[in-house]
Amino acid sequence: MNTTGIYEQLITQLVEQNLDRETFHVGERSLEAGEAATWLSRFLTRLIEIAMDSVPHGDARINDQISLANTIVQWLSTHIKDEQLISENLIASRGKILTALFDKTNPIAADLPKYVESIMPLTGLTQSELFCGSNVGVSLETEIKREIQSSDEIYWLVSFIKWTGIRIFKKELESFTRSGKQLKIITTSYMGATDAKAVEFLASLPNTEVKLSYNTNRERLHAKSYLFMRNTGFHTGYIGSSNLSHSALTSGLEWNLKITSQEIPHIINKSLSTFETYWQSPDFEHFDGKAPSKEKLNNALREAKGSFSTATPSFYFDIKPHSHQQTILDKLQTERDLHKRYRNLVVAATGTGKTIISAFDFARFYNENPEANFLFIAHREEILKQALAAYRGVLKNSAFGELWVGNHKPNTYQHLFASIQSLNAQLSTVNNNQTEKLALSEDYFDYIVIDEVHHISASSYRAVLAHFSPKILLGLTATPERHDGTDILSDFCNVIAAEIRLPEAINQRHLSPFQYFGIDDDTDLTKISWSKGRYDIAELTHLYTYNDQRVLRILQSLEEVVTDIAQMRALAFCVSKEHAKFMAQKFTLHNIACGVLTSDNSKDREVLQQQLKSKQINVLFVVDIFNEGVDIPELDTLLFLRPTESLTIFLQQLGRGLRLTDNKECCTILDFVGNSRPEYDFSHKFRALVGKTNQAIAKEVKQGFPHLPLGCRIELQEKTQAMILKNISQATLNKNKLLSLINNFPHNTNLPLTLTNFLQLNPNLTLEDIYKVNVGRSKKGGGWSALLAASKNKEIAAADKALYSAYYRAINNRLLNCSSISYLRFIKTLCDNSFSISALNTDVNLPKHQQLFALMTHYDFWDKTGKQAGFSDVAISLLALRNTTLLAELADVITLLIERLEVSEFAMPTVNNSKVDASPLKMHVRYPKEHILVAFGDSTFTKKSSSREGVLNIADANTELLFVTLDKCEKQFSATTMYHDYAISPTLFHWQTQNSARPNSGRGLAYITQKETQKTFLLFVREQGKDENGRTIGFVNFGPVDFVKYEGSQPMNITWKLKHPMPAYLWHETAKLAVG
């Protein structure tokens, strides 16, 4: 082999022999278990086709080819010991292809052969075909008519529908739906292009459902897909550029690809699954053809065309929290229920729905406390009016709340939306009328929201906080860190209760996508002093303000990247006032209109903002985070002219450019990167931009960031990428770096050296960082106590090594993968009682759930049966763990694990199954698989479970456990396995059985007959098998599920209905095909 380029093929023995590894770089990777079946069967398909084609020509050729095929089937049956493989797949010797099967007793047509010929698509049911609007070949219009007539279910997904397109298929659609077959259509009011007449006609058809997205402001559906499902399994589909219009279907230069389930089943399956996920999404609403639906559609179409009167009082949507907002709500509930913290700070970029989140949070509180007094504080009337409208919409109460701002005076004081100015002016006494005064006590308001809470250090806000003591105080901000260094966390239990992840907000179209350019500015920052987590400002200023070459690089980059500098609106972040003024002077010399905003001219803030909005200036240079008051949604460009050490500050600066506006396609970000010190952390910045993935951030950088949010792009210059990768490599934590931090600890604080204090002093470190580092020579051990010993050059005593290993195993492999508060508290109680079970209960026997917890603990530490570990019972096994040093370490770990919990657990729904109902497992929290096996008796003190499969039948409990790993090929994207298991909606989950499952026998039949057999199925889900550090990931308990439907055989595709909606924090990972 000497043809250079990229390949993706199995390496055969011949290929291996011909690879000249001395002359060529040979790229190769290992075949993963999750993809092996697909790769090998695809390879064999090609070989078998070659073998069939090599059969000699002659009268007996077809019979010889059939005989060869049957020989292969028989050989396979022998090797996998499946007799049904022969009986179901041997080919009849006549060599015929089945084209139809219809009942002759009650024929569907008088002339069945002629009928079959008239409905059979001319391009068949098994091969793909491209329709490209040419005048050669079959027309798309003709083919779709035949597809309609030969289908059993039809699913269409289009941006818009025109009457001219529908009337082409009017007769066929009427006939199809009259026969009792199902038609489902999803469309939108996008650009007002849909014809109401077409939608109304479709909704009038029997057995037809139509769903629309009316949200013209967040419209993202541009797909065109036509799926035709058949009971025979011969499904077809068309994916391309044609909407349902006459021109697109007949005469337009449109490209549409026909796909078939026989040729590329994974594409058909993904298309159908995506349609079903969209169908279940609240973004698409049912259109029933009745008057309210018609009015809503017509109003939406007029608004999309720009002819809708804004004065018309109309609410289109039921307001529901998006998944990322529900995640925040769940975290807030956990803060209060679990951590008993009732002063909560929510941090989120402007535009991500902070006010809606607060409204839903209050709605939950209000439902439980209907007499509650409520106060919403903001500093501008516009914000208060918007908040009032949002709360009324969420509460579905148009009379809720009153304004107290400017000329608006409240009649009562139960539900107030007040400006800080109005509230502060009459804080001690409130004018109820002209003569009577009403004093508000400190506990008068039960629930207070402060919007833009970064203003809280101002004296006006301090007076309010000093006076009122509500049951719940909720602060909302996009900028938690202030330019004046004021700490607002002290008013909120020193904790940020919840932050909205940037990628999720972009995917949900609450924020603009970004295009990020990392540009080498040819500066060397390695010699700049570093103190208290940041570069020295004076030295950076000197480096940047005496560097005309850097300015030229910035100007050249702007010219290359930005479409039109005279039309851009850019915010540029500088290191100091001198730097901002220097940059403004240089830009002015190059005829770029610009301004400077620092604390010296803060009075000009409004004027400068307006000038930037109107493009009188194109760049506004600001210092540090003094941009906290800069609110310009139209910003389309950000210039990072200095390194930003704080991730929080970086994100709030970034958020300034991600506000959505009508004409903003994306936010352009130019980050000028120098050769950085090893202390400077690039990995956290890029992780925040990319979001959660299953691979290290260095690999994301090397691969060109393949997992960015929708519409986003990161482009690094070659030198910049090399510097960043070097920085990430230098910053990668290892034993020596941890030991250095430990040894330096006394020089930075007077606090005692404990694990908790160490992590507080090093906030970028996590428990996972501590325990991923191997300390000993065996590369199988470590932990905090081992690190402390190594820092003092002490060897762990030989007698203690097994115990150190047991603690490391328990913490690293099990406890870091457990988020159950009940189990963690059990471990904490054991720590407090030196692992004495007898001290836990005065009764003779522990309660059943504690017995199971104790057994889980045994396996966490020893990972063996009692006999293999040398113990006669669990109590003795746990007593063997007594060690003062290690107990202190474990107690610290448990405290930290509990402190970081973000999800509240709750009991599983009752399923009338004694073993399941008695299980100690709770809903929506993560457990190591070993805990689950203990909970259901598959692992006991005398027998360790050997379960390695994705299903486990607990016969004596009439229960089956379903273990789902969403990403089965962790190192490589696999289109054929990616969409086997996924969420369709918060209550519906698509699951693929093992390949052996058939609907008429064994496990497959057990799934289908669940209702009759009353069998319990429990679903446990994890994102992938291992994290980026190779640590096995635990499973989240989704709880009991009920059978809904199935498709196919060997494997079967089953839809389960969850008895309780899945946790919002996992929606993004599980809903692979969801909208956003």
N, C-alpha and C positions, 0 to 999 in steps of 0.2 A: 504494500500500500504506500503510495507516495503522493496522492492527491491531497493537498493541504486544504484546510477549512474546518468547519465544525461538523460534528457527527452526533448522532444519537442512535446507536445500534448495539446489540449484544456482541461481545467479543467472542467469536468462535475460536476453536483451536487453530484453524488456518489463519484467521486474522491475527491472532497472537503471534504465530510464527513469522508473519510477514511485517510485523511492526518494527521498524528500524528505530529503536529507542536511542541509539547513539546520535543519529542525524536529526531526528525530529523530537519536539516536545509532544508527548502523548498524554492527552487529557482523558481521564477516566474516573468513574465513581463506582461505588458498590451498589449492587441491586438491593433495594429494600424489601423487606418481607411484605409490606402492604401493597407493593406494585408488581411483585414477581409473577403472579398468575397472569396478569394482563400482558406483561412483556413476553413471557414465554409462549403464551397461546398465540399472540400476534406473530411471533417468530415462526411458530409451527404452521400457522395458516399459509404463510408464504411458501414454506417448504412443501406442504401438502399440495398446494396449487401447482407447484413445479412438477411434483410427482405425478399428479393427475394428467398434466399436459404432456408428460413423457410417455404415457401409455400409447403403444403403437396404433396407428390409424388402421381402420378396417371395419367390417360389418359388426364385429363384436366389441368395438372400442368402448361404447357406452356401458355395456354389461361388465367389461373388464374394469372400468373406472369405478362402477358401483361396487364390484367385488372388492376392490382395493380399499374403498372407503369403509365397507363393512368389516374388513379384516382389522383396520385400525380401531374401529369401535370395539370389536371383540377383545383386542389386545388391551385397550384402556380399561374395559370392564374387568378383565382378569386382574389387573394390577391395582385397581382401587376397590376391588371386591364389591361391585355394585351391579347386581344382575339386571336391575331396572334400566341401566344404561343401554343394555343390549335390546331389551324388549321395546324400549321407547325410541330407539334411534337407528336401528337397522333399516337400510334403504330398500324399498321394494325394487325388484329386478326390472320392472317395466320402464323405469327411467322417466317418470312423469313429474310435472310440477303442478301442485294443487293451486288452482286460481279462485275457487269459490266453493261454498257449501251452503245451500239453501233448501228449506223444507219444501218438498213437492206436494205434500198433502194440502197445505194452505199456502200456495205459492204467492210470493210477493209480486210477481208479474206473470202474465200469460205466457210470455216467451222468455224463459229464464236465461238461455244462452245469449239472447239479444240484450237482455237487461244487464247481465254481467258485463258484456262488451261496452254498453253505454255508460256504465258507472266506473269502470276500471280506469284509473289515471293512466294516461298514455305513456308517462315516464315510469310506470310501475310503482311497486311498493318497497323495493329493496335497495335501489341505487340512488345516490345523490345526483342532483342536476342543478345547473346554474341557469337562471332566467335573467337575461341582461337587456331586455327591451329590443332585441334585434328582430328583423323580419324573417329570420330563418328559424325553423323549429316550432315547437308547441308554444302557444301563447299562455301566459300566466292566468289570464281570465278563464280560458277554457279548462285548464287543468284544475283550478280551484273549484269550478262548478262540479267536476267529477269527484274531487275530494269530498265536497259537501255531501253528495249523493251516496257515497260509499262509506261514510263515517258513522260512528255510534255516539261520539261526543266531540264537540268542537269548542276550542278555546282560542279566542282572538285577543291580541294585545296591540293596540295602536294609539298613536298620539292624538289623532283626530279622525272623525268619520264624516264623510260627505254623502249626501243623498244620492249624488251621481254614482258613487261607488256602491252603495247598498242596492240600488235598483238593478244593477248588473246581476246580482245573485238573489233578487227578491223571490222569484219562483222557487228556486232551490231551497232557500232558507225556510220559506213557508211550508214546503213539503217535508223538509227535515224535522222541523219542530212539531208539526201536526202528528208525525208518526210516534211521538213520545220520546224522542231523543233530546239530549241536553245540549244547549248552546249557552256559553258564558263569554261575555265580552267586557274587557276593561278599556276605558278610554279616558280622555281628559277634556277640559275646557281651554286647553293651551292655545294662546293667541286668538281665541274666539273662532278658531277655524272649524270646529265641529258644527254640523247642522243639527239643530234641535229636532227637526223633522225626522232625521235618520235615527237618532237615539230613541225618539218616541215610537217609531215604527218597530224597532228591535224589541223594546220593552213590551210592546203589545203582543208579540209572538208567544205562543204557549211554550212551556218548558224552557223559557229563556230568562236569563238574569243579566243585567247590565250594571256595572259599577263605574263610577267616575271620580276623578280627582278634580275638585273645584278650586283648589288652592293655586291660583295663578301666580302668586308671588314666589312660591317655592317649587314650581313645577320642574320635574326632572325626567319625566317619562318621554323618551324619544324613540323607544324601541318599536319595531314592527314585527309581529310574530303571529303566525297562523298555524295552530296545531290541530291535527285531525287524528283522533284516537279511535281505535277499532277493537272490538271485543276479541278479535282473533290475535291481537298483539302486533299486527302489522301497522304501526303508527307512522305517520308522516308529518312533516312540518315545513314551513317556509319562513325563513328569517332573512330580513334585508331592509330595503329602503322604502318600500311601498306602503303608504297609508291607505285607508279605505276611501279612495277617490277614483274617479273615472280615469283621469290622466295617469295617475300612478300605476294603475292596474292594466292599462291598455297601451298607451302611447308614450309614456315618459321614459327617459333614459334611466331606468331604475334597475338595480341589481338585487336579486332575491335568490337565495340558495335553498334548494329543497334538501331536507335531511330525512333519513329513515331510521327506524329502530333496528332494522336488520343489519345496517351497515355501521352506524355510529350511535349505538343505543345510549351511551353516556351523555351525548348532546341532547337527544330527545328527552331523556330523563331530567337533565338539568333544566331544559326549557319548561317542561311541565311543572317541575318542582318550583321554579321561579314564579311561574304564573300562579300557582297555588299559594305561595308565600305572599305575593302581591294581593291576591284575592282576600287573604285574611288580614291584610294591613288596614288599620283605621284611616290611612291616607285616601283610601278609595271607598266611596259611599254608594249605597244601593240606590238605584234609580228605578222607581216602580211605575212611572208614567202618570201618577196622580198629580193633582194640582200643585201641592207643595213642592214636589220634585221638579215639576216643569218650571215653576217660578224660580227655584234655586238655580236650575240650569240656565235659564234665560238671563238672570241677573249676572251669573258668572261669565257667560259669554259676552254680555254687554261690557262688563268691567274689563275683561281681557282685551276687548276692542277699543277700550278707552272711552266708551260712551255711557258708562254707568254713573249715575248721580251719587256723589259721596254723601249727600244729605239723606239718602234713603236709609232708614233704620233697619238694618238686616244683619243677622248673625248667621253665617253659613255653617259653622262647624260646632260639633260637640267638642269642647276643649278637653283634651286628655294629655297627660304628661308623656313626652317621648321617653324612650328607654334610658337615655343618659340623664334625663330629669328625674325619672323614677329612681334611678340609682342614688341620686342625691337625697331624695326623700327617704329612701331606706336607710341611708347613712345617718341622716338627722334623727330618725327614730331610734337607731342603735345608740347614738350619742346619749339620748335621754334614757332609754329603757335599760341599757347595759352599763353605760359609763356614768349615768346620773349627772350629766352635764346639760344644763338648760340654757346656757348662754352660748349660742352657736354662730359661727362665722362661715358663710358660704362664699367661695371665691370663684368667679367665672367671668370670662370676657363679656364685654357689653354686646348684647344681641343674642345671647344664648338662652335667654328666658329666665333670668333670676327672679323677676317679679312673679312669673307664672309659678315657679317652684315655691316661692313663699306663699302664694295663694293656695296651692294644693296642701302645703304643710299646715296652714291655718285651717283649711277646710276639715282636715283630719281632727285637729284640736277642737274646732267649733262643733263638729258632730258629737264629740264626747262632752263638750261644755257649752251647750246652747245659750247660756246666759253670759258668756264671756264678753268682757270689754276689750276692745282691740284698738291699737294705734299704729298707723303707718306714717313714718317720718321721712320727709325728703326736703330738699332745699329749693326745688323749683316747682311751680304750679303745673307745668306741662307733665312732669314725672308723676305728680299726684293724680292728675286726671287719667293718665294712662293706667296707673295702678288701680284706681277705682274701677275702671272699665274691666280690667283683667279679673279682679276679685269678683265682680258681679257675674262675669261670664263663667268663672270656675264654680261659683256657688249657685249659679242659675237663679239669681235673685237680683232683679233690676233695681230693687229698692235698698240694697245693702249699702251702708256707708254714707258718710257725708264729708264734704270738703271743708277744710278750715285753712284757707289761704287767701290772701288779698281781700277781695270783697265778699268772699264766701264765708258765711258764718253757720255753724251747725245748730240744729234745733235740739239735739241730744248729744251725749258724749259717749255713746256706747261703742260706735264703730267709726273712728275718725281717720281721715287722711289729711294730715296736718303738715304745714311747713314748719321748719325748725324756728323760723322767725315768729310766726303766729303763736306757736306753743311757748316759746321762751318769753315772749312779751307778757304773757298772762299765766305764768307757770304756777304761782302760788294761789291766784284767784282767777276764776273764769266767769265772765259775764253771762249769766243764764238769761237775764233780761236787763232792762235799764236800771232796775232798783235792787235786784237780788244778786248776790254773788255766791258762787259754788266753788268750794275748795276741793281739789282732787287729791286724795290720799296717795301715799306711796304705793299701795297695792291696788289702786283703782283699776289699772289696766292689767289684764291677765296675760296678754300677748302683745309684744311690741316688735315691729320691724323697723330697722333703720336702713334706708337705701343709701348707697354710696357712703358706706360707713367709714371709709378712710378719712372722712372729715371729723371723726369722733373726738379728736384731740382738741378741737376748737372749744372755746369757753362756752358757747351756746349749747353745744352737745353735752359738755361735761355737767352743766346744770341739770339737764334732763336726766342723765344717767344717775346723778346724785340724788335726784328726787324720787324717781320711780324704781320699784323693785317688782317687775312682772314675773309670772311663773316661767315664761319663755321670752328670751330676748334673741332675735334673729338679725344678724348683720349681713348685708349684701354688699359686695364690692368686686370691682375688676382689678383694683390696685391695692393690695394689702400692704405693700411697702411704700412708705411716704418719703419724699425728698428730705424732710426735716429729721428723719431718723426716728420719729415717734413710733412706738410699738403699740399697735392696736390689739395684739393678741391677748394682752393682759386683761382686757375687758371680756374676753371670750375663752376663759379657762386655759389660756395659753395653747390653744389647739385650733387649727383650721379644720372645721367639722367635715367639710366636703369641698372638693374642687371638680369642676367639669373638665373632662379630658378634651384636649384640643381636637384630636382626630375624630372623636365621636360627634362633636359639635359641627365640624366641617362636613362629615358624611351626612348629617341630618339637615344640611343646608341652613344652619343657623349662623354660620360664619363663612366668609369667602374662602375659596381655595387659594393657595399661595404657590408662587414659583420662587424658589430660593436659590441664589447664586453665591457660592462660596468662592471668593476671589483672593488670590495671593496679593498682599500689598507690599511684599518685599521688605518687611520690617522684622527685626529680631527682638522679641520680648523676653528672651531668656535672661537678659542682664538687668531687666527691670526688677526692682525690689518687690518682694511679696510679703505681706503681713496681714494677719487676721482675715485670711481668705480672699484677698484682693490685691491687685497691682497698686503700686504707689502712684497716686494721681499726678503729683507734680512731675515725676519722671516720665509718665506717659504723655503729659502735656508737652513737655520739652521735646520728646521724640516726634510727636505729631505736628507741632507748630514750626519746627525747623526742618520741614521735609516737603519741599515742593514736588519732588518726584512722586511721593505718595498721592498728592493732590491730583497730579496729572493722571495717575493710574485710576483714581476714582472717577475723574471726568471722562476718561476713555471708556471705562466700564459702563458708565451711564449711557454714553452714546451708543455703545454696542447692544446693550440690553433693552433699554427703554424705547418704546415706539416713537414718541415725540416728547422731548424734554419740555417743550413749551406748553404741553397739555397735561403734564403730570402734576400730581399733588403729593409731595414727598415730605416725610418727617425724618430728620437726620439726628441720630443720637451721638452726642459728643462727650468727651471725658471731663471737660471743664469749661468755664465761661470763656477763658482765653482761646481754647480750641474752637468753640462755637463761633466766636468773632473772627478768628483766623480763617475758618472755612467759608464763612459768609463773604469775607473780603475776596477770597480767591474765586469763589463762584461768581461774584459780581464782576470781577475783572474778565471773566469768560462769558459775560452777558447772560447769565442765568439769574433770573429774578429770585431773590431769597430774603429771608428775615431771620432774626435771632430772638429766642425767648428764653430768658433766664430769670433768676430771682431779682436781677437789677431792673428789669422792665416788665414785671408781672402785670402791671396795670394795663399793658398793651395787649394782653392775652386775647381778648375778644376781637380787637381790630385785626391782629395777625391771623387769627383763625379765619375770619371772614375773608381776608385777602387770599389765604390759601384756598379756601373753598371756591372763590371766584377766579382763581388762577392769576390774580394780580402778582402773586409770588408763586413760585413752583416748588420751593424748598423752604422748610422752616427748621432751623437748627436749634435743638433743645439740649439741655444738660441733664445727665443722669436720669432720674425718673421724675423730673419736674414736669413731665408731660401728663401727670395724673389728672390735670384739669383740661387737657387737650382732647376735645371730643369732636372729631371731624370724620363722619362716616364715609365721606368721599375720598379719603386718603387711599391712594392706590400704589404707593411706593414707600418702602422703608429702607433707610441707609444706616447700617450699623457701622459707625466709624470708630468704634472702640470695643474692646472685649468686654462682654457683660458676664461678670463672675456669678451673679445670683440667677438661678434658674427662674425663680419667681419674678424677678424684675424683667428678665428676658421675655417671659411669657406675657407679662402685662404690656410691655412695649410692643410685642408682636400683635397683641390683641387690638392695638390702636388701628392697625391697617386691615383687620379682617372683618370690619363691619360690612354688612351687605347693603348695596345700593343698586338701583335699577341697571345702571350702565357699567358696573364694575365686573369685568370678566374674572379677574383674579388680583391678588396683591403681589407685587413684585418686590422681592427682598434682596438687597445686595449687602452681603456681610463680608467685610474686608478683614482677612485673617492673616495674622503674622505668625512667625515661628514662636510658639507659646511655651511658657514654662510648664514643666510636668504637673504642677499643682492645678493648672487650669483644666477644667473638665469639659471636654466636648461631648462625651458620651451621654450625659444627662440631657443636654440640649437636643441632640438628635433623637434620643429616645422619646422625648416629649413631642417632637414633630411627627415621628413615625407611629408612635403608639405601641401597644403591647403586641409583640410577635414571639415566635418560638425560637428565634435565633439571636445570637449576640449582635450588639450594635455595630461592631467592627465588620461583621459579615454583611450587614445591611449597607454599610458604606462601600464595601468592595463590590457588591452586586448592583450598585446604582440605585439603592433604596426602592426595592420592588413592592413594598407594603405600605406605601404612603396613603393618606386619605384620598378620597375621590377628587380628581382634578388637580392634585398637587404634584409638584416636581421639585427635586433637589439636584442641582448640578454643581459639581465641585471641579475646579480646575485641577489638572493632573498634579501639580505641585502642592496645591491645597489639600487634595485628598491624601497625598503621601504624608504631609505634616500632621493631619488629623489622625490618620491611622497610627502614626508614630506616637502621638500624644495619648491615644487610647491604649496603646500597648504599654506605654510607660505608666499610665494610670491604673492598669490592671492590677488588682490586689493580689499579693502573694504573701508568703510567710514573712519574708524580711521586711516588707513595708508595714505589715501589721505589728511586728515586733518593734519597729522604729517608732510607730505611733504610741505603743504602750510605754516604751521607755521615755518618750517625750511628755507623757501625760502629766507627771508631777511639775513640769516646767510651765504648764499652761493653766493649772487650776490647783486649788487647795483641797478639792474634794477627794474622798477616798477612791482608790482605783477599784471600781466594781464594773461589771458589764454594763449596767444601766448608765452609770456616769460616763463611761467611755463612749458609748453610742451617743449620748447627749452632746458631748464635746466634739464628736465627729458625725454631724447630722447626715452626711452623704453615705455613711456606712449603714448596713442593715444586719440583722441577725444572719441572714443567708450569706452575707460576705464573711462573717466571722467563721461560719461552719463549713464554708466551701474550701477553706485553706487546710491542706494537710500539714500536720506538724511533725509527725513521726516519719521514720524511714520507710514504713510499710505503705505509705500513701493511702491508708485506710482509717486514719484517726486524726483527731484534732479537738477543737473546742476551746472555750475560754480558759478553763483551768490548765489545759495543756499548753496554751499560748503563754500564760503567766509563768508557768514552770520554765518554758523555753527562754523567756525574756530574762530569766535569772540564771540561765545555763544549768538548770537542774534537770536531772534525769528522773523520769517517773519510775518509782520502785517497781521491780518486776512483779511483786505480789499485787500491785494496783493496776497493772496494765489492762487486764481483762475488764476491770470495772470501768476504767476510763473509756475503753472501747465500747462498752455497753451504753454508757451515758451518751457518747458521741453518736452511736447508732440510733438511739431513741430520739435525740434532739434533731439530728440532721435528716434522718430518713423518715421519721414519723411525725414528731410534734410540729415541725415547720410546715408540715402538710396537713395540719388539723386546725380547723377554725371553729370547733364546737366548744362553746363556753362551758357547757356542763362537764365535758370530759376534762378540759383544762383546769377547771375548778377542782375536779376530783384529784388530779395530779397535785395541785397546790395543797390540798388537804393532806395528801400523803406526805408531801414534803414537810408540812408543819408538824406531822406526827412521826417523822423519821421512818416512813414506810411501814408503819405498823397498822395492819388492817384491823386488829382488835381494838385499836383506839378510835376507829371511825364510828362504831356502833356499840351500844351497850347490850343489844340483843345478841342471841347466840349466833344468828346468821345475818349476813348482810342482805339488804334488799337485792332483788334479782338484777336490777340495772347496775348496781355497784359491784356485784359479783362479775358481771360481764366487763365492766370498766377495769376491774382488777386484772382480769385475764388479758385484756388488751394491753395493759401496762406491762405484764409479764412478757408478752410477745414484742412490745416496743423495745425492751431492753435486751432480752436474750435471743429472740427470734428462733427459738427452738421449743420443742415440747418440754414438759417438766422433767421427764426422764432423761432426755438428751442433755439438758442443762444441769442435771444432777440434783433436782429438787423433788421433794415428795408432795408438796402442795403449793398453791399460789402464795399463801402467807409467807412461807419460808423463802420462796423465790424473791419476794419483794424485800424482805428483811435483809437479804444478802446485798442489797443496793445501798445500805447505810454507809455513808462517807461524808464527813462534815464539809469538806471542800467542794465535792461534787454536788451535794445537796444545796449548797448556797448558790452554785452556778445554775442548777435546775430551777430553783426558786426565782432567780432573776429572769431566766428565760421565760418561764410561765407568766410572770408579771408583764413582761414586754409583749408576749403573744396576746394576752388578754387586752392590753392597752391598745393594740393596733387593730383589734377586731372591728370590722365595718358592717357586719351583717348580723342581725338578730336571728337566733334559731327559734323554732317552734315545733310543737309535736306533730308527728305525721297524722294525716287524716285516718280515722278509724275505718278499717276494712273488714271487720268481723273475722279476723284471722288471729288467733290467740298469740301465735309466735311473733307475728308482725306487730301487732298492737302492743306487745310487751317489749319490743325492741328499744334499746336506749338511744338509738340513732334519731337525730332531729333533722328537720327539713332545712334545705338551702345552705347547709354548711358542708365543709370539705372534710373528708376522712381518708386516711390511708386505706387501701383495699383490705389490708390485714384486719383493720377494725371492723369492717363490714362482714368479713368472713367469721370473725368471732361472734359478732352480734347475732348471727343467724345459725350458729352452732356448727359451721363447717370446720372451724378450728376449735379444738378443745384443749384442755391441759394435757391430755394424753395423745392427741392426734392433731397434727398441723395440716391444714388444707393444702391440697396439691392443685387447686384451681388455677389455671393459666388462661382459660378461654374467656370470651366476652359474655358468656351466659353461664349461670350456675343454677341448677334445679335443686331446691330444698324439698325433697319428696315428702318428708314427714310434716311439712308445714304447708303443702300445696302452694308453694311459692317459687317463683323464678326470678333471679336477680339478673338484670341486664346492665352490663358494664360497657359504656360507650366512650371511645376515644375519638374525638372529632377529627383530629389531624393524624391520620394513620401513617403517613410518610413524612416524618419530621424534617428530614434533610432535603427533601426534594418535593416540589409541587407535583401533584398527581391528579390530573383531571378525572381519572377513572375511579379514584377512591375518595376524592374531596367531598363529594356530595352524596355519600351513602347515608350519613346520619346528620340530621340538622333540624333546627326548629322551624316550623311553618308559621306558627304564631305563638304567643305566650302560653297557650294551652294545648297546642298540637305539635307532635314531634314525629318526624319521619325517621324510621329505623330500618336498616337492612339486615336480614337474618344471615346466619351462616349459609354457605353455598349448598349445603345438603338439605335445607328445609324445603319441604313440599306441602302444599295446602291440604293434601288428602291423607297425610300420615304423620306420625311422630310429633316433633315439636311444632311444626307448622300447623298441624291440625289443632294442637293445644292452644295456639295463639288465637285461632279463629273461633274456637268454641269456649272462649274464656267465660262468656256470660252463663253458659250451661254448666260448666264445671266449677264456677266460682273460684277459679285460680287467681292468685294475687301475683301481679308483675310489678317489680320495683325498678325504677330507672336511676342509674348513677352515671354521671357525665363528667368528663374532664376534657380540657382543651387539647392536650397532647400527652404523650407518654412521659417525656422528660423535659425539664426546663433547660435553659441555655447553659447551665452548669452541670448538667447530667443527673440532676436530682429527680427521682421518680415523683410524679405529681399525683396527688390524691383525687378522689372522685367527689363531686358535689351531689348530695342526695336530692333528686327531683321528686322522689316519693312514688306512690302508687299510680299506675296508669291503666287505662281501659282501652281495649281493642276498638278501633273505628272501622278500618278497612284494610285490604291488602291488594297488591298487584303482583303478578308474576309468580315464578317458581324457580327454586334453585339458583339464586336466592329469591326470597320473597321480600317485597317492599311493603312495610307495615306502617300505618299511621296510628299512633297512640294519642289518647287524650289524657292530659295530666289532671289529677284531681285538684291540684292547686297550681296556679300560674307559676312558671319558672322564675327564678330570681332575675331581676332586671340587670344586675351587674354582669350576668353572663349572656345577655341577649346578643350583644355584638359578636361574640365568639360562636354562639350556637346558631344564630340566624344567618347562615352564610349567604342566603339568597334574598335577604330582606331588602326593603327599600332603604338605602342609606345604611 
